[in-house]
Each structure stands twice: as C-alpha cells, then as structure tokens.
C-alpha cells in the first residue's frame, strides 16, 4: 500500500492509471476506521483494479462549536487496517494540501441540504459536497462508495454527480451495526458505558415505527410523536436534534407515509451526536 498526501501527485498517478485502462474505486472517509468503513473497502476491492481510500478530517464541514479538534484519529491503526483490506493507495492530505488560504469555490445543493442535518449544521453539506467533488477530481474514480448511514449526504452526492455530469458511479452501501443494533460510528468512542447501553434504542425505535407503518399507520405526526415518547422512555438522557420522515430521494419532508419513506433521526447523547435512519416504507 502506498500513502500519498499530495493531491497533485495522486491526480497525476490516477490519470496515468486511467489511461492504462485501470478501474479505480474511491472510498472517502474521515478515518478512525470501524467495520462500516471496512465493509465499504471490501465492497470496493471486489470491483476495481485500484482501491483508493481517502482519510481527511475535512474542516469545512465542521461548524464552530463542533468536534473538529476532538475528532478521533489513529493513523497507524488505520494504515494497518487499510492494508489488511487490500487498499492500494491511502490518500492522507492535510488541510493546506486541500484548501488554499483564499479558497472560494463551493459546491452547494440547497434543495437537499436544508433539512435534517442541514438544519442544525448549516455549513456541513457545503463542506461535504465541496470536498467530495475535489476528491472526485483528484482521484478520478470510476466508482465511489458511501454508507447509507449518512443517507442525506449520499442523496446530495448522487445529485451533484447527476447535475454536474461527473463520470463516477456512486454506490450507497448498507449500514453496519454493532450486535446491539447501534450504527457503527467513529463518534461512538465519545459514549460512556451508560450511554452506549441505551444507544441501541435509537434503532429499536425506528424498527418499531416501521412495524407501525406495516400495520397500517401512515400519519407522520402520530409516528413521530410515538417515537419521541419511545426515546423519552428509553434514551432519557438523549436530546433529540430531529426526527423526520422524508422521501428517500429528494429528502422532502412528508406529512403522510406514501409509497416510499425514510425516517431519519439525530440525537445528542453526551458528547456524541448520533444519526441513524431506516426505510420505513419501500
Ligand atoms: P466517515 O469517516 O464517518 O465520514 O464515513 C466515511 C464513509 O463511511 C461514509 O460514506 C459513511 O457513510 C460510511 N459509514 C460510516 N459509518 C458507517 C456504518 N456504520 N455503516 C456503513 N457505512 C458507514
């Protein structure tokens, strides 16, 4: 495995690899790998000649009072894991490699970025959209893999690729969970034992909602209030940031569950802001 931190060097290499007919896959990450990241690497490995994983804690997607400085990192461990999972190139730029002091070009998708996480993290998706576009331009991937845990992010990236004619196949992969049902996240290390013991109820509540929908309930207000009640009982120290039922493709908030609906939640539990989602109607 080769580690590259200079974007120009990576781009030159990738342009050469493409001209040789090599198929490139990219898995963008912020590091501190868990099974969710590793499953994306494994899925990518199976469908390419060259597997690139980027590891960059992108400052432009963090708001002022968020955890940019505290974000967990362990490059040594991540390098070993990447190598074990067949990664060819680990791309590890630092901030100054990725952004000029006077960086002023942004990619924005306001239609999809205004609700859910965009409400409480107003600059988040502008940062994500911009860095992912930069990664696409740099690594020139044929395929890029993302997790469905960040459903809104995935919808935004698919829209960018469509709207800007970027020649990359964007794939969304299933959420990898702890045995308890808690969605894996680098931020789970912030949880205390007590918080970790109640956090699986986030997913349990979503499954309960899906069962209600299967039993015929379609009123979003009722479904939401039942879930709020469930979390109040089972995750009492959690502070709900949002619970929304949206259309999975355009992220529009629904009043009634139609043919296709996703419930997405964000909850602050101690120092961790946890997100999860479930398709409650397919
Ligand atoms: P992050 O390092 O948190 O930015 O995540 C990098 C990629 O891994 C993103 O595409 C995430 O959606 C994905 N990812 C994070 N957690 C999980 C998970 N539990 N299951 C599947 N994919 C995940």
py3Dmol code that shows the C-alpha trace and the ligand (Angstrom):
import py3Dmol

protein = """\
ATOM      1  CA  UNK A   1       0.000   0.000   0.000  1.00  0.00           C
ATOM      2  CA  UNK A   2       1.212   3.446  -0.888  1.00  0.00           C
ATOM      3  CA  UNK A   3       0.415   6.526   1.208  1.00  0.00           C
ATOM      4  CA  UNK A   4       0.113   9.787  -0.696  1.00  0.00           C
ATOM      5  CA  UNK A   5      -0.693  13.166   0.804  1.00  0.00           C
ATOM      6  CA  UNK A   6      -0.165  15.469  -2.157  1.00  0.00           C
ATOM      7  CA  UNK A   7      -3.338  15.882  -4.287  1.00  0.00           C
ATOM      8  CA  UNK A   8      -1.363  16.728  -7.427  1.00  0.00           C
ATOM      9  CA  UNK A   9       0.711  13.578  -7.055  1.00  0.00           C
ATOM     10  CA  UNK A  10      -2.438  11.482  -6.594  1.00  0.00           C
ATOM     11  CA  UNK A  11      -4.135  13.101  -9.581  1.00  0.00           C
ATOM     12  CA  UNK A  12      -1.135  12.539 -11.863  1.00  0.00           C
ATOM     13  CA  UNK A  13      -0.982   8.908 -10.795  1.00  0.00           C
ATOM     14  CA  UNK A  14      -4.730   8.374 -11.254  1.00  0.00           C
ATOM     15  CA  UNK A  15      -4.776   9.996 -14.695  1.00  0.00           C
ATOM     16  CA  UNK A  16      -1.987   7.623 -15.682  1.00  0.00           C
ATOM     17  CA  UNK A  17      -3.803   4.607 -14.221  1.00  0.00           C
ATOM     18  CA  UNK A  18      -6.974   5.537 -16.096  1.00  0.00           C
ATOM     19  CA  UNK A  19      -5.065   5.909 -19.345  1.00  0.00           C
ATOM     20  CA  UNK A  20      -3.753   2.372 -18.790  1.00  0.00           C
ATOM     21  CA  UNK A  21      -7.362   1.167 -18.524  1.00  0.00           C
ATOM     22  CA  UNK A  22      -7.300   0.522 -14.781  1.00  0.00           C
ATOM     23  CA  UNK A  23     -10.607   0.725 -12.926  1.00  0.00           C
ATOM     24  CA  UNK A  24     -10.376   2.951  -9.860  1.00  0.00           C
ATOM     25  CA  UNK A  25     -12.605   2.807  -6.768  1.00  0.00           C
ATOM     26  CA  UNK A  26     -12.665   5.501  -4.104  1.00  0.00           C
ATOM     27  CA  UNK A  27     -13.890   5.293  -0.502  1.00  0.00           C
ATOM     28  CA  UNK A  28     -13.864   8.759   1.096  1.00  0.00           C
ATOM     29  CA  UNK A  29     -13.518   8.706   4.894  1.00  0.00           C
ATOM     30  CA  UNK A  30     -12.516  10.794   7.884  1.00  0.00           C
ATOM     31  CA  UNK A  31     -10.603   7.855   9.358  1.00  0.00           C
ATOM     32  CA  UNK A  32     -10.694   6.104  12.729  1.00  0.00           C
ATOM     33  CA  UNK A  33     -11.881   3.043  10.864  1.00  0.00           C
ATOM     34  CA  UNK A  34     -14.612   0.703  12.057  1.00  0.00           C
ATOM     35  CA  UNK A  35     -16.467  -2.139  10.345  1.00  0.00           C
ATOM     36  CA  UNK A  36     -18.620   0.341   8.409  1.00  0.00           C
ATOM     37  CA  UNK A  37     -15.553   1.794   6.683  1.00  0.00           C
ATOM     38  CA  UNK A  38     -14.010  -1.652   6.214  1.00  0.00           C
ATOM     39  CA  UNK A  39     -17.156  -3.063   4.600  1.00  0.00           C
ATOM     40  CA  UNK A  40     -17.017  -0.254   2.025  1.00  0.00           C
ATOM     41  CA  UNK A  41     -13.355  -1.074   1.326  1.00  0.00           C
ATOM     42  CA  UNK A  42     -14.206  -4.772   0.909  1.00  0.00           C
ATOM     43  CA  UNK A  43     -17.089  -3.992  -1.444  1.00  0.00           C
ATOM     44  CA  UNK A  44     -14.862  -1.624  -3.433  1.00  0.00           C
ATOM     45  CA  UNK A  45     -11.990  -4.107  -3.617  1.00  0.00           C
ATOM     46  CA  UNK A  46     -14.201  -6.600  -5.444  1.00  0.00           C
ATOM     47  CA  UNK A  47     -14.980  -4.234  -8.297  1.00  0.00           C
ATOM     48  CA  UNK A  48     -11.786  -2.432  -9.204  1.00  0.00           C
ATOM     49  CA  UNK A  49      -8.123  -2.695 -10.091  1.00  0.00           C
ATOM     50  CA  UNK A  50      -7.001   0.149  -7.854  1.00  0.00           C
ATOM     51  CA  UNK A  51      -8.609   0.883  -4.480  1.00  0.00           C
ATOM     52  CA  UNK A  52      -8.086   4.353  -3.076  1.00  0.00           C
ATOM     53  CA  UNK A  53      -9.227   5.323   0.420  1.00  0.00           C
ATOM     54  CA  UNK A  54      -9.048   8.959   1.402  1.00  0.00           C
ATOM     55  CA  UNK A  55      -8.580   9.859   5.038  1.00  0.00           C
ATOM     56  CA  UNK A  56      -9.208  13.537   5.628  1.00  0.00           C
ATOM     57  CA  UNK A  57     -10.993  15.205   8.526  1.00  0.00           C
ATOM     58  CA  UNK A  58     -12.435  17.949   6.389  1.00  0.00           C
ATOM     59  CA  UNK A  59     -12.519  21.210   8.366  1.00  0.00           C
ATOM     60  CA  UNK A  60     -15.028  22.944   6.085  1.00  0.00           C
ATOM     61  CA  UNK A  61     -17.821  20.573   7.094  1.00  0.00           C
ATOM     62  CA  UNK A  62     -17.493  21.303  10.824  1.00  0.00           C
ATOM     63  CA  UNK A  63     -19.279  24.235  12.433  1.00  0.00           C
ATOM     64  CA  UNK A  64     -17.599  26.431  15.041  1.00  0.00           C
ATOM     65  CA  UNK A  65     -18.790  24.552  18.097  1.00  0.00           C
ATOM     66  CA  UNK A  66     -18.406  21.076  16.664  1.00  0.00           C
ATOM     67  CA  UNK A  67     -15.819  18.383  17.307  1.00  0.00           C
ATOM     68  CA  UNK A  68     -13.184  19.092  14.620  1.00  0.00           C
ATOM     69  CA  UNK A  69     -10.336  19.288  17.133  1.00  0.00           C
ATOM     70  CA  UNK A  70     -11.563  16.318  19.177  1.00  0.00           C
ATOM     71  CA  UNK A  71     -12.351  14.077  16.197  1.00  0.00           C
ATOM     72  CA  UNK A  72     -10.707  10.690  16.933  1.00  0.00           C
ATOM     73  CA  UNK A  73      -7.675   9.704  14.904  1.00  0.00           C
ATOM     74  CA  UNK A  74      -5.122   6.905  14.787  1.00  0.00           C
ATOM     75  CA  UNK A  75      -3.256   6.909  11.502  1.00  0.00           C
ATOM     76  CA  UNK A  76      -1.055   3.956  12.469  1.00  0.00           C
ATOM     77  CA  UNK A  77      -4.037   1.692  13.180  1.00  0.00           C
ATOM     78  CA  UNK A  78      -5.942   2.951  10.146  1.00  0.00           C
ATOM     79  CA  UNK A  79      -2.958   2.270   7.861  1.00  0.00           C
ATOM     80  CA  UNK A  80      -2.705  -1.304   9.102  1.00  0.00           C
ATOM     81  CA  UNK A  81      -6.432  -1.911   8.664  1.00  0.00           C
ATOM     82  CA  UNK A  82      -6.426  -0.364   5.195  1.00  0.00           C
ATOM     83  CA  UNK A  83      -3.544  -2.558   4.153  1.00  0.00           C
ATOM     84  CA  UNK A  84      -5.288  -5.655   5.555  1.00  0.00           C
ATOM     85  CA  UNK A  85      -8.363  -4.798   3.487  1.00  0.00           C
ATOM     86  CA  UNK A  86      -6.484  -4.554   0.224  1.00  0.00           C
ATOM     87  CA  UNK A  87      -6.235  -0.788  -0.140  1.00  0.00           C
ATOM     88  CA  UNK A  88      -3.690   0.229  -2.791  1.00  0.00           C
ATOM     89  CA  UNK A  89      -3.473   3.935  -2.030  1.00  0.00           C
ATOM     90  CA  UNK A  90      -4.249   5.689   1.245  1.00  0.00           C
ATOM     91  CA  UNK A  91      -4.709   9.383   0.489  1.00  0.00           C
ATOM     92  CA  UNK A  92      -3.914  11.437   3.602  1.00  0.00           C
ATOM     93  CA  UNK A  93      -3.821  15.125   2.722  1.00  0.00           C
ATOM     94  CA  UNK A  94      -3.615  17.815   5.396  1.00  0.00           C
ATOM     95  CA  UNK A  95      -5.724  20.947   5.384  1.00  0.00           C
ATOM     96  CA  UNK A  96      -3.223  23.067   3.481  1.00  0.00           C
ATOM     97  CA  UNK A  97      -2.933  20.399   0.782  1.00  0.00           C
ATOM     98  CA  UNK A  98      -6.674  20.572   0.177  1.00  0.00           C
ATOM     99  CA  UNK A  99      -7.507  24.258   0.654  1.00  0.00           C
ATOM    100  CA  UNK A 100      -5.696  27.395  -0.439  1.00  0.00           C
ATOM    101  CA  UNK A 101      -5.882  30.238   2.098  1.00  0.00           C
ATOM    102  CA  UNK A 102      -8.225  32.054  -0.269  1.00  0.00           C
ATOM    103  CA  UNK A 103     -10.283  29.008  -1.265  1.00  0.00           C
ATOM    104  CA  UNK A 104     -13.570  30.429  -2.516  1.00  0.00           C
ATOM    105  CA  UNK A 105     -15.308  27.824  -4.674  1.00  0.00           C
ATOM    106  CA  UNK A 106     -18.134  25.863  -3.116  1.00  0.00           C
ATOM    107  CA  UNK A 107     -20.466  23.142  -4.260  1.00  0.00           C
ATOM    108  CA  UNK A 108     -23.949  23.529  -2.810  1.00  0.00           C
ATOM    109  CA  UNK A 109     -27.184  21.572  -3.183  1.00  0.00           C
ATOM    110  CA  UNK A 110     -29.637  23.650  -1.136  1.00  0.00           C
ATOM    111  CA  UNK A 111     -32.684  21.635  -2.222  1.00  0.00           C
ATOM    112  CA  UNK A 112     -31.388  18.548  -0.450  1.00  0.00           C
ATOM    113  CA  UNK A 113     -29.262  20.148   2.245  1.00  0.00           C
ATOM    114  CA  UNK A 114     -31.708  22.438   4.021  1.00  0.00           C
ATOM    115  CA  UNK A 115     -33.480  19.985   6.322  1.00  0.00           C
ATOM    116  CA  UNK A 116     -32.423  17.077   8.604  1.00  0.00           C
ATOM    117  CA  UNK A 117     -28.732  17.585   9.463  1.00  0.00           C
ATOM    118  CA  UNK A 118     -28.646  20.796   7.407  1.00  0.00           C
ATOM    119  CA  UNK A 119     -30.958  22.492   9.950  1.00  0.00           C
ATOM    120  CA  UNK A 120     -28.580  22.283  12.875  1.00  0.00           C
ATOM    121  CA  UNK A 121     -25.370  22.098  10.792  1.00  0.00           C
ATOM    122  CA  UNK A 122     -25.928  24.853   8.213  1.00  0.00           C
ATOM    123  CA  UNK A 123     -22.473  24.737   6.570  1.00  0.00           C
ATOM    124  CA  UNK A 124     -21.983  20.980   6.866  1.00  0.00           C
ATOM    125  CA  UNK A 125     -23.167  19.811   3.459  1.00  0.00           C
ATOM    126  CA  UNK A 126     -21.467  22.657   1.607  1.00  0.00           C
ATOM    127  CA  UNK A 127     -18.214  21.361   3.089  1.00  0.00           C
ATOM    128  CA  UNK A 128     -19.036  17.733   2.304  1.00  0.00           C
ATOM    129  CA  UNK A 129     -20.171  18.496  -1.257  1.00  0.00           C
ATOM    130  CA  UNK A 130     -17.067  20.547  -1.957  1.00  0.00           C
ATOM    131  CA  UNK A 131     -14.565  18.090  -0.538  1.00  0.00           C
ATOM    132  CA  UNK A 132     -16.159  15.089  -2.220  1.00  0.00           C
ATOM    133  CA  UNK A 133     -16.157  16.925  -5.559  1.00  0.00           C
ATOM    134  CA  UNK A 134     -12.476  17.752  -5.013  1.00  0.00           C
ATOM    135  CA  UNK A 135     -11.785  14.094  -4.192  1.00  0.00           C
ATOM    136  CA  UNK A 136     -13.564  13.037  -7.398  1.00  0.00           C
ATOM    137  CA  UNK A 137     -11.452  15.457  -9.443  1.00  0.00           C
ATOM    138  CA  UNK A 138      -8.270  14.307  -7.717  1.00  0.00           C
ATOM    139  CA  UNK A 139      -8.713  10.528  -7.607  1.00  0.00           C
ATOM    140  CA  UNK A 140     -10.639  10.235 -10.906  1.00  0.00           C
ATOM    141  CA  UNK A 141     -12.602   7.206  -9.638  1.00  0.00           C
ATOM    142  CA  UNK A 142     -14.911   5.106 -11.799  1.00  0.00           C
ATOM    143  CA  UNK A 143     -16.796   4.035  -8.656  1.00  0.00           C
ATOM    144  CA  UNK A 144     -17.203   5.788  -5.300  1.00  0.00           C
ATOM    145  CA  UNK A 145     -18.714   4.064  -2.287  1.00  0.00           C
ATOM    146  CA  UNK A 146     -20.599   5.669   0.588  1.00  0.00           C
ATOM    147  CA  UNK A 147     -22.557   4.399   3.575  1.00  0.00           C
ATOM    148  CA  UNK A 148     -26.331   4.719   3.861  1.00  0.00           C
ATOM    149  CA  UNK A 149     -25.853   5.797   7.468  1.00  0.00           C
ATOM    150  CA  UNK A 150     -25.262   9.272   6.050  1.00  0.00           C
ATOM    151  CA  UNK A 151     -28.347   8.997   3.844  1.00  0.00           C
ATOM    152  CA  UNK A 152     -28.716  12.733   3.213  1.00  0.00           C
ATOM    153  CA  UNK A 153     -25.037  13.008   2.295  1.00  0.00           C
ATOM    154  CA  UNK A 154     -25.441  10.150  -0.177  1.00  0.00           C
ATOM    155  CA  UNK A 155     -28.509  11.778  -1.765  1.00  0.00           C
ATOM    156  CA  UNK A 156     -26.572  15.041  -2.127  1.00  0.00           C
ATOM    157  CA  UNK A 157     -23.562  13.348  -3.726  1.00  0.00           C
ATOM    158  CA  UNK A 158     -25.786  11.472  -6.187  1.00  0.00           C
ATOM    159  CA  UNK A 159     -27.395  14.792  -7.121  1.00  0.00           C
ATOM    160  CA  UNK A 160     -24.038  16.537  -7.629  1.00  0.00           C
ATOM    161  CA  UNK A 161     -22.842  13.748  -9.906  1.00  0.00           C
ATOM    162  CA  UNK A 162     -26.070  13.938 -11.911  1.00  0.00           C
ATOM    163  CA  UNK A 163     -26.209  17.720 -12.109  1.00  0.00           C
ATOM    164  CA  UNK A 164     -22.521  18.241 -12.913  1.00  0.00           C
ATOM    165  CA  UNK A 165     -22.120  15.216 -15.225  1.00  0.00           C
ATOM    166  CA  UNK A 166     -19.323  13.761 -13.145  1.00  0.00           C
ATOM    167  CA  UNK A 167     -18.398  10.361 -14.623  1.00  0.00           C
ATOM    168  CA  UNK A 168     -18.497   8.331 -11.423  1.00  0.00           C
ATOM    169  CA  UNK A 169     -20.818   5.553 -10.307  1.00  0.00           C
ATOM    170  CA  UNK A 170     -21.933   6.484  -6.781  1.00  0.00           C
ATOM    171  CA  UNK A 171     -22.919   3.490  -4.681  1.00  0.00           C
ATOM    172  CA  UNK A 172     -24.687   3.513  -1.318  1.00  0.00           C
ATOM    173  CA  UNK A 173     -23.996   0.550   0.981  1.00  0.00           C
ATOM    174  CA  UNK A 174     -25.900  -0.799   3.947  1.00  0.00           C
ATOM    175  CA  UNK A 175     -25.381   0.440   7.475  1.00  0.00           C
ATOM    176  CA  UNK A 176     -23.056  -1.771   9.518  1.00  0.00           C
ATOM    177  CA  UNK A 177     -24.186  -2.115  13.123  1.00  0.00           C
ATOM    178  CA  UNK A 178     -22.870  -3.355  16.431  1.00  0.00           C
ATOM    179  CA  UNK A 179     -24.515  -6.575  17.603  1.00  0.00           C
ATOM    180  CA  UNK A 180     -26.683  -4.348  19.802  1.00  0.00           C
ATOM    181  CA  UNK A 181     -28.076  -2.606  16.710  1.00  0.00           C
ATOM    182  CA  UNK A 182     -26.199   0.638  17.287  1.00  0.00           C
ATOM    183  CA  UNK A 183     -24.947   2.017  13.966  1.00  0.00           C
ATOM    184  CA  UNK A 184     -21.168   1.989  13.932  1.00  0.00           C
ATOM    185  CA  UNK A 185     -19.604   5.421  14.014  1.00  0.00           C
ATOM    186  CA  UNK A 186     -16.185   6.846  14.767  1.00  0.00           C
ATOM    187  CA  UNK A 187     -18.022   9.095  17.231  1.00  0.00           C
ATOM    188  CA  UNK A 188     -19.220   6.109  19.307  1.00  0.00           C
ATOM    189  CA  UNK A 189     -15.921   6.381  21.244  1.00  0.00           C
ATOM    190  CA  UNK A 190     -17.344   9.519  22.877  1.00  0.00           C
ATOM    191  CA  UNK A 191     -20.088   7.438  24.552  1.00  0.00           C
ATOM    192  CA  UNK A 192     -19.893   6.439  28.200  1.00  0.00           C
ATOM    193  CA  UNK A 193     -20.826   2.849  29.107  1.00  0.00           C
ATOM    194  CA  UNK A 194     -24.244   4.013  30.256  1.00  0.00           C
ATOM    195  CA  UNK A 195     -24.854   5.966  27.060  1.00  0.00           C
ATOM    196  CA  UNK A 196     -23.690   3.015  24.993  1.00  0.00           C
ATOM    197  CA  UNK A 197     -26.152   0.743  26.759  1.00  0.00           C
ATOM    198  CA  UNK A 198     -29.163   2.886  25.788  1.00  0.00           C
ATOM    199  CA  UNK A 199     -27.964   3.992  22.314  1.00  0.00           C
ATOM    200  CA  UNK A 200     -29.259   0.825  20.551  1.00  0.00           C
ATOM    201  CA  UNK A 201     -32.767   2.073  21.341  1.00  0.00           C
ATOM    202  CA  UNK A 202     -32.300   4.643  18.594  1.00  0.00           C
ATOM    203  CA  UNK A 203     -32.522   1.847  16.027  1.00  0.00           C
ATOM    204  CA  UNK A 204     -35.131  -0.092  18.023  1.00  0.00           C
ATOM    205  CA  UNK A 205     -37.422   2.927  17.867  1.00  0.00           C
ATOM    206  CA  UNK A 206     -37.040   3.133  14.099  1.00  0.00           C
ATOM    207  CA  UNK A 207     -37.885  -0.543  13.736  1.00  0.00           C
ATOM    208  CA  UNK A 208     -40.924  -0.026  15.924  1.00  0.00           C
ATOM    209  CA  UNK A 209     -42.004   2.768  13.597  1.00  0.00           C
ATOM    210  CA  UNK A 210     -41.534   0.509  10.570  1.00  0.00           C
ATOM    211  CA  UNK A 211     -43.749  -2.108  12.215  1.00  0.00           C
ATOM    212  CA  UNK A 212     -46.412   0.553  12.873  1.00  0.00           C
ATOM    213  CA  UNK A 213     -46.288   1.539   9.200  1.00  0.00           C
ATOM    214  CA  UNK A 214     -46.553  -2.110   8.146  1.00  0.00           C
ATOM    215  CA  UNK A 215     -49.618  -2.370  10.406  1.00  0.00           C
ATOM    216  CA  UNK A 216     -51.268   0.484   8.511  1.00  0.00           C
ATOM    217  CA  UNK A 217     -50.283   3.705  10.308  1.00  0.00           C
ATOM    218  CA  UNK A 218     -49.413   6.441   7.813  1.00  0.00           C
ATOM    219  CA  UNK A 219     -49.891   9.631   9.825  1.00  0.00           C
ATOM    220  CA  UNK A 220     -46.449  11.192  10.177  1.00  0.00           C
ATOM    221  CA  UNK A 221     -47.402  13.340  13.183  1.00  0.00           C
ATOM    222  CA  UNK A 222     -48.573  10.240  15.090  1.00  0.00           C
ATOM    223  CA  UNK A 223     -45.497   8.196  14.091  1.00  0.00           C
ATOM    224  CA  UNK A 224     -43.177  10.996  15.158  1.00  0.00           C
ATOM    225  CA  UNK A 225     -44.872  11.609  18.488  1.00  0.00           C
ATOM    226  CA  UNK A 226     -44.786   7.870  19.282  1.00  0.00           C
ATOM    227  CA  UNK A 227     -41.056   7.791  18.539  1.00  0.00           C
ATOM    228  CA  UNK A 228     -40.420  10.882  20.675  1.00  0.00           C
ATOM    229  CA  UNK A 229     -42.251   9.144  23.513  1.00  0.00           C
ATOM    230  CA  UNK A 230     -40.241   5.945  22.996  1.00  0.00           C
ATOM    231  CA  UNK A 231     -36.951   7.834  23.111  1.00  0.00           C
ATOM    232  CA  UNK A 232     -38.051   9.776  26.199  1.00  0.00           C
ATOM    233  CA  UNK A 233     -38.523   6.441  27.957  1.00  0.00           C
ATOM    234  CA  UNK A 234     -35.575   4.501  26.571  1.00  0.00           C
ATOM    235  CA  UNK A 235     -32.915   7.153  25.909  1.00  0.00           C
ATOM    236  CA  UNK A 236     -33.884   9.656  28.620  1.00  0.00           C
ATOM    237  CA  UNK A 237     -30.555  11.499  28.584  1.00  0.00           C
ATOM    238  CA  UNK A 238     -30.655  11.880  24.793  1.00  0.00           C
ATOM    239  CA  UNK A 239     -31.508  15.252  23.288  1.00  0.00           C
ATOM    240  CA  UNK A 240     -33.374  14.846  20.024  1.00  0.00           C
ATOM    241  CA  UNK A 241     -31.986  17.093  17.304  1.00  0.00           C
ATOM    242  CA  UNK A 242     -34.540  15.913  14.745  1.00  0.00           C
ATOM    243  CA  UNK A 243     -36.889  13.117  13.850  1.00  0.00           C
ATOM    244  CA  UNK A 244     -38.166  13.433  10.297  1.00  0.00           C
ATOM    245  CA  UNK A 245     -39.936  11.260   7.796  1.00  0.00           C
ATOM    246  CA  UNK A 246     -38.783  12.158   4.310  1.00  0.00           C
ATOM    247  CA  UNK A 247     -38.862  10.945   0.756  1.00  0.00           C
ATOM    248  CA  UNK A 248     -35.636   8.931   0.377  1.00  0.00           C
ATOM    249  CA  UNK A 249     -34.582  10.506  -2.927  1.00  0.00           C
ATOM    250  CA  UNK A 250     -35.434  14.183  -2.648  1.00  0.00           C
ATOM    251  CA  UNK A 251     -35.348  14.420   1.193  1.00  0.00           C
ATOM    252  CA  UNK A 252     -38.688  16.308   1.156  1.00  0.00           C
ATOM    253  CA  UNK A 253     -40.476  16.142   4.496  1.00  0.00           C
ATOM    254  CA  UNK A 254     -43.635  14.041   4.247  1.00  0.00           C
ATOM    255  CA  UNK A 255     -46.934  14.626   6.050  1.00  0.00           C
ATOM    256  CA  UNK A 256     -48.135  11.143   5.318  1.00  0.00           C
ATOM    257  CA  UNK A 257     -46.220   7.962   4.532  1.00  0.00           C
ATOM    258  CA  UNK A 258     -46.638   7.286   0.814  1.00  0.00           C
ATOM    259  CA  UNK A 259     -45.020   4.667  -1.404  1.00  0.00           C
ATOM    260  CA  UNK A 260     -41.529   5.335  -0.174  1.00  0.00           C
ATOM    261  CA  UNK A 261     -40.436   6.841   3.120  1.00  0.00           C
ATOM    262  CA  UNK A 262     -37.324   7.101   5.251  1.00  0.00           C
ATOM    263  CA  UNK A 263     -37.242   8.023   8.908  1.00  0.00           C
ATOM    264  CA  UNK A 264     -34.034   9.815   9.852  1.00  0.00           C
ATOM    265  CA  UNK A 265     -33.034  10.799  13.372  1.00  0.00           C
ATOM    266  CA  UNK A 266     -30.230  12.704  15.051  1.00  0.00           C
ATOM    267  CA  UNK A 267     -29.754  12.599  18.779  1.00  0.00           C
ATOM    268  CA  UNK A 268     -27.183  14.194  21.024  1.00  0.00           C
ATOM    269  CA  UNK A 269     -26.101  11.646  23.611  1.00  0.00           C
ATOM    270  CA  UNK A 270     -23.468  13.067  25.910  1.00  0.00           C
ATOM    271  CA  UNK A 271     -20.624  14.213  23.693  1.00  0.00           C
ATOM    272  CA  UNK A 272     -21.735  12.206  20.673  1.00  0.00           C
ATOM    273  CA  UNK A 273     -24.156  13.378  18.046  1.00  0.00           C
ATOM    274  CA  UNK A 274     -25.581  10.129  16.696  1.00  0.00           C
ATOM    275  CA  UNK A 275     -27.508   9.722  13.469  1.00  0.00           C
ATOM    276  CA  UNK A 276     -29.442   6.761  12.158  1.00  0.00           C
ATOM    277  CA  UNK A 277     -32.167   6.055   9.636  1.00  0.00           C
ATOM    278  CA  UNK A 278     -34.452   3.340   8.346  1.00  0.00           C
ATOM    279  CA  UNK A 279     -36.572   2.922   5.237  1.00  0.00           C
ATOM    280  CA  UNK A 280     -39.971   2.570   6.852  1.00  0.00           C
ATOM    281  CA  UNK A 281     -41.751   2.079   3.517  1.00  0.00           C
ATOM    282  CA  UNK A 282     -40.115   0.830   0.346  1.00  0.00           C
TER     283      UNK A 282
END
"""
ligand_1 = """\
23
LIG
P -16.884 8.978 7.944
O -15.460 8.567 8.145
O -17.722 8.918 9.172
O -17.005 10.272 7.169
O -17.519 7.865 6.988
C -16.923 7.503 5.780
C -17.890 6.670 4.984
O -18.245 5.528 5.741
C -19.196 7.414 4.665
O -19.626 7.074 3.358
C -20.130 6.896 5.719
O -21.493 6.931 5.318
C -19.646 5.465 5.832
N -20.056 4.882 7.112
C -19.894 5.421 8.344
N -20.447 4.624 9.280
C -20.974 3.568 8.620
C -21.691 2.403 9.025
N -21.973 2.161 10.295
N -22.080 1.539 8.067
C -21.807 1.777 6.758
N -21.136 2.846 6.310
C -20.731 3.737 7.233
"""
view = py3Dmol.view(width=600, height=400)
view.addModel(protein, "pdb")
view.setStyle({"model": 0}, {"cartoon": {"style": "trace"}})
view.addModel(ligand_1, "xyz")
view.setStyle({"model": 1}, {"stick": {}})
view.zoomTo()
view.show()
